[in-house]
Amino acid sequence: MDSLTRRRINLSDSSTRNGSTVHSTVSYTTSRSPAPPFSPVDRRYPAELQTHTIGKRHAIVGLWENSLRVQVMEKVRRRGDEWQAVDVLRRGWSERAEQCDATVVITIKESAEVSDWAATVREVEKICNEQCGELVQVELLVANLGRSADLKWDDSNWMGSSIGVAGDPKYGTLGGYLNLRKNGEVMSVVMTCHHVLSSGHEGILAPASGSHRANVCQPSDVEHEKWMDELQSNVASVRQSMERMDEETGGFGGERQRQRQLDIIEQLEARLQEGQTFDRNFGEVFASSGFKVASRGCSLDWGLIRLNADRSGTNELPPEAQYKGIMFKEVAGLTRLMIGDKVVKGGADTGWTRGRFNEIKSDVHLEDGPLEGTREFCCVSTHGVAPFSRKGDSGAWVLTQDGALGGLLLAGHNAGNWSYVTPIEHVLKDIEESLSCSVSLPEPSS
C-alpha cells in the first residue's frame, strides 16, 4: 500500500484510571478490515481488537528464525533507538485466532515521528509477504514499553503481594521464596525484579556481614498513605450521609439505617487503627543483577530481598488463585519454558491471570538495555483483551498449569495484552554465579 492506514486505539495524555496509568497509543496498519460496529460476541458493546499467539501453521513461523527475522530487524534497527519491540502475533476482530491475520507488530517510542517509519513498515510488509506466500500485516504501535513498577497497598506475605523500597514511590511484586545455600548455611530470600528495588543500572552486590541495606516495605510508603487517606475519606463520607439524613428527617430517620452506617464507620475506623499500627518493615535489599543480558540473549533483571526475622512465607498460592480456577496450591519444582505453554502468574496489580507463550520469541529494546535488543518469551493473555500484566506486576513468577516455576515477569506491553518473561533457569544460573551459592526452592509446606 502507498500509505499507512491509521486506526486510533486510545489517544490521550497519560492519566490514572482505576489505579493504573493510561498512555497515549496510536496504531497504524498496512491493511486490516475496518472494525465491525459491534462486538461479535455481544452487540451491546463495540468491537475490540483481539490478540492471539501466532500458532504453528502459518508459514512465517518456520521462516522467521531461518532468515526472515534477520532481514526485518535490519530494517527496524536502521531507525536507531526509536524501536521498542518486534512481536509476531495474530491480530484482528475475531475471538478465533485462525480468523485473525498474522501481524508483525513494531512498537516505537512516543517520542518517535510516526511518519518517519512509513517506509520501514512498507519494506517489512514487502519482505514478509514475498517470502511467506500468504498475507502478513505489519502494524506500528506507539507506546512506552519498559520495565515498570507502580503503587498498591497490600499487607500479606503471599506470592503476588506488593512490595516497595522504603521512601520509593513505586512497587513491584513478591515473586516467591528461594533458599540460598553457601558454606553450609541456608538463607531464605524473596525474588522480585532489580528495577523494583533500584533505579540504577548496575547490580547490587550481596552485603558484607553486619552492613545495612535499604529497607523493603509491604506495602510502600506512598501507597500506605494513599490507603489511609482513602479510609479517612470514606469515614467522612459516611458521616456526611448521616448528617444529611438527620437534616431531611429532623433527626427521626430510620434507626436500622442509622445503625448500619454506624457499623460501617466502626469497621472503617478499625481498619484505620490496623493501618496505623501495622509494621510494614518486610526485609532489606540483599542483591540484584542490574540490567544485563544472559548468554542466551535474554534480559536479566532479578532482585533478592532478605526477610526480617519476624517475617516468613511459603510458595503456596493465595486463596484468590483458587477463586480464579487455578487447581494447584503450591509451586511444584522448576521447568523450562516452551513455546505454546499455557501459564499463570500472580501480580500485585492484575492478580492471577492466564496466558500462553507465542510460537515466536520477540525482539525487545527496553530502557537501559542494549541497542540491538534482546530475545524474550512473549506471553499473550488468554483473557481476551484483558492484559496478562500491568505496571506493578514486575517480579511475578510465571508458573505452568501444573505449578512448576518457569519464568520471571520482566515487562508488559501497555498497548497490548502481552508481556515478556525471562526463563527461570537463566535467572537462577546468574544468581548462583553472581553470589557463589546454590539456589533451590524451599521444601513444600505440605
N, C-alpha and C positions, 0 to 999 in steps of 0.2 A: 504494500500500500504506500501511497505517496505521503501520507501524513498519519499521525497517531490519532486514534480515537480516544477522546478524553471522557472518563466516567468518574464523577465525583462520589467518593465514598463518605468522607467526612472532612469538612474544611472549616476549621475554627482555631482560635488561639488556644494554647494549652490551658486546660482548666481542670478542676477536680469535680468528679461526678461519682457519687456513691463510693467515695473513698479512693477512687483511682484517678489517674491522670489521663485526659483525653488529648491526643496530639493531632496536629494538622496532618491530614493524609489525603493524597490525591492519587488515583490510579489511572494509568494510561495503557491502553492495549492496542496492538496492531489490528486485531479483529476479534470481535465477540458479539454475538447476537444481543440486542438490547434487553434490558431487564424486563421480565413479564410484569404486568401491572400488579399482580397479586402473588403471594406465596403459593406454590403448587400444593402445599400441604394444608394450608388454612387461608381461605380467601379474605379473611378479616384483616390480614396483615400483609405489608409489602414484601416483595421477594428480597432475599438476602443472598449475597454471593457465597457460594459454598466452596470449601477446600477439602480435597481428598488426597491421599497418597497416590503416587503415580501408578502403582500396580506393576505387575511383571510382564504384561502382554504388549505394551506399547513399544514400538521399535526404538525409541530414544533410550530405553533402559540399557539395552546391550551396547549401543553406540556411545553413550555418554562417557564411560570410563576409558573406552578404547581410544577415541580420538576427538570426539565432539567437545568434551569439556575443555580441553586444551585450547581449541580454536575459539570457543565462546569466551573463556576467561582472558585470552589475549586481547580481544576487543574491549572487554569490560575494564581491564587494568590500564588501558591506554588513557582512561579518564582520571588517573591518579588515585587520590584517596577519597574521592566522592562516593564510591560504591560502599554498600553495607553488607549485602548478601546476594547470593545467586542460588535460588531454590528451583527444583524441577518437580512440579505438582500437577494435580488436576484441579482446574478452577472453572466454575460455571454456576448455573442457576438450579441444577438438579441435586437432590439428595442422593442420587445414584451416581457413583463415581464414573461408571462407563459412559454416562451421558454428558460428562464434562470434559472439556478439551485438555490435552496435555499442554502445560504452560510453563515456560521458563520465566520465573519471577525475578526481576532485577530490582533490588531495593537500593535507593540512593539517599543521601543525607538531605535534610530540609534546606540546607544552605546551598545545595547544588541548583544550577539552572536546568530545568526540565528540557527546554528547547535544545540545549547543547547535547542531549542524549538521544535525540531523534534518529540521527544517522546510525548510532550504535545499535539501537533497538532494531532498525530495519536490517542491518548487517547480520545480527544474531538470528533474526527470523529467517533470512535467506539461507544461512548456513544450515539451520536446523531442518527446515522443510526440504531442502535439496538432499540432505543425507538420510533423513528418516523416511521419506516417501509417503508420509501421512501428516495431517495437519498438526502443527505445533504453534501455539500462540506465544508471543513474548509480551510480558506485562511489566511496566515500570511503576514501582511503588515509591512514594516519597514518605519517608518515616524516619524517626530517630530510633535506630536499633542499638541496643547496648546492654551492658551489664547493669542491673537495676536493683535497688533496694528502696523501700518505702516505709510508711508508718502504720502501725497497728498495735492495739493493746491485747495482751494475752498473758494469762497467769498460770499456765500449766507447763509440765515438762514433757509433754507428748511430742512425738515426731510430728513435724509440721507446725510447731508453735513459732511465734515471732520472737526474735532476739535482736538486740542492738547494743552497740558500744555506748557506755555512759557518756552523756554530753553530745552525742552524734544524732542529729535529727533524721535518722533513717532506720530501717530494719530489714532483716532478711529472715531466712527460715532455718530452724533447727532440723538438719537433715536426719541425723541419727547418732547412735553411740558406737564408739570403737574402743578397742583396747590396744595400747602401745606397750610393747614388751622390750625392755633394754636392761642389760646387766642383771637379769633375774628379777627385775621389778616390773610391775604392771600398773599402768596409769589409764584411767578412764577419761576419754575426751569426747567432745561433741564436734561433728563435722558440719561446716557450712561453706560459704564461698569467701575467698580472700577479700573481694570487694565489699562484702558485708561488714568486715572487721577493719578495713583500712581503705583510705582514699589514695594511698601511694601505689606506685608501680612495682616497687621492689617487695620481695617477700619478707616475712618476719621470722627470724631465727628463734629456735627454742631458747628460753631464758636460762641464765645460769642459776644455780641454786640460791634461793633467798631473794632473787631480784623480783621486781613487781612490774606487771603489765597492765594495760588498760582493762578496766572492769567491763564486763558484759552484763547487761540488764535484761530482765524479762518482765515487762516489756521495756521499750526505750523510754528515755526521759520525756521527750516531747509528746509521744503518744499517750503516755500515762497522764500527763497534764491535760491533754485533749479529752481523754476519757473522763477525768474528774470534772472538767468544765461541763461536759455533756450531762453528767449525772446531776450536777448542781442546777443546770438549766431545766432539766426535767422536773426537779423538785419545785422550782419556782413556777413552772408552767401549771403543775397540778394545783398549787396554792392559789394561783390566779383564777383557775377554773372554779375552785371552791368559793372564792370571793364573788365572782360573777353570779354564781348560783344563789348566794346569800342575798345579793342585791336584787335579783329578779324575784325571789320568793319572800323577801322580807325576813330572812333568817328561818323560814319554816320549810326548807327544802326537804326532800326525801331523806330520811335517816339512813336507809340502806345505801343509797348512792353516796352520801357523805362518808359513811364508814368505809366504803370501797376506796374512796380517794385517800382517806387517812391510812389505810392499809398499804396503798401504793407508795405514799410518802415514806412510811416506815421502812418498806423494802428498799427504796432508793437510798435512804439515809444509812441503812445497814451496809449497803454496798459502798457508799462513800467512806464509812468508817473502815471497812475492809481495805479499800484502796489506800487510805492514809497510813495504815499500819503494816501493809504488805511489804515484805523485804524483797525488793526486785533484784538484788545482787545475785547473779546467777553463776558467775565464774570470771575468768580472766583470759585474755587472748594468749594463746600458747605459741602457735607457729602458723605460718601460711606460706603459700607458694609464690605470691606476687603474680604478675601476668606473664606467663611464658608458654612455650609450645612443646608438646611431647614429641618424642621421636617419630611417632606415627602421624604427626601433622595436626593434631587436635589441640585445643586450648587447655591449659592447666590453670585452675583458679580455685584452689582449695584453702580453707582456713580451719584451724582447730582451736577449741576452747577447753581450758582445764576447769573442771567443775569445782565449786566451793565444797567444803567438807559436808555441809548440810544439804546439798543438792544431789539428786541421783535420778536416774531414769533408765528405761529399757527400750528395746526396739519393738515393743508392742504397738499396734495401731490403735488410735483413739476410737471411742465409740462412733464418732462421726463417719469413719471409714466403713463401719458395718452398716450404718444407715444408707450409705451410698451403694450398697450391694457388693462390697469387696469381701470375699469369703475368708481369706486367710487372716489370722490375727496377729502374726509376728513375722518379722523379717527372717527368711529361711535360707541362709547361705548366700554365696556370691555366684554370679553368672556373667557370661559375655553377651553383650547386646548383639542382636542380629537384626538385619533389615526385615521389616514385616512384623516384628514382635509387637504384641499388644501389651501396654504397660499402664501403671497408675503412679500418681505422685501425690504427696500431701504438702501443700504450700500454705504459708501464713496468710496469703491474700485470697487465693481462689479455693483453698481447701483441697479435698480429694477429688482429682479429675482423672479421666482416662484418655489414652492416646495410642497412636500406632506409628511405628517408625517407617519413614519413607524408604522406598527401594533405592533411592539415590541420595548420597550424602550431599550436604550443602557446603558451598564456599562462603565463608563468613569473615567479614572485616570489622572486628569490634574495636571500640576505642581502646587505645593503648596496646592493640595487637599489631602484628606485622603487616606491612603494606600489602604483601601478596595474599594475606588472608590465611585462614585455617580451614580444615575439613571437619565438619561436625555432623553428628547424627541429627536428623531433623524429625521431630515428633509432632505429628498432626493430631489435633483434638478429634476425638470421636463423639463429641457432644454437639455436633452441628457447627454453628458459627461461634459458640462459646469457646473462649481460649483455653489452651492447655495450661497456660500460666500467665501471670501478670507481674507487674512490679511488686517486689516484696516476697516472691516465691523463690528467689535465688538461693541456692544451697539445699533445696529439697532433694531427697533421694528418689530416684526413679526405680520402680520395682516391677518385675514381671508379674503375670497373673497368678503364678504360684508362690509369690512372695520373695523371690530371690532379688538381691540388690544388684542392679545392673549399671546404674549411672548416676551422675550428679548434674542437677539442672543448672545450666550455665547462664542462659539468657532467653528472653522471649521476643517475639516479633510483634510490635504494638500495632501493626496494621493488618495482622492476620491472626489465625488461630493456631499457629505452630510455634514451636520452641526448639532450642538447641541443647543437646545433652552430651556430656563427656563420659565415655566408658569408664566404669569404676576401676578396672584393672590398671589403667594408666594413672589414675589418681593415687591408688594405693601404692603402686610401684614408686611414684615420685616421693610420697611421704616416707617410705622406707629408706630410699636413697638419701633424702634430704636430712632425716633425723637419725639415721643409722640405727634403726629399730625394726622390729617386726610388727605387722598390723593384723588384727583379726577382729571379727565380730565377737561380742560377749556371748557366753553360753545362753541358750534360750531360757526364758524365765519359767517356762512350764515343762 
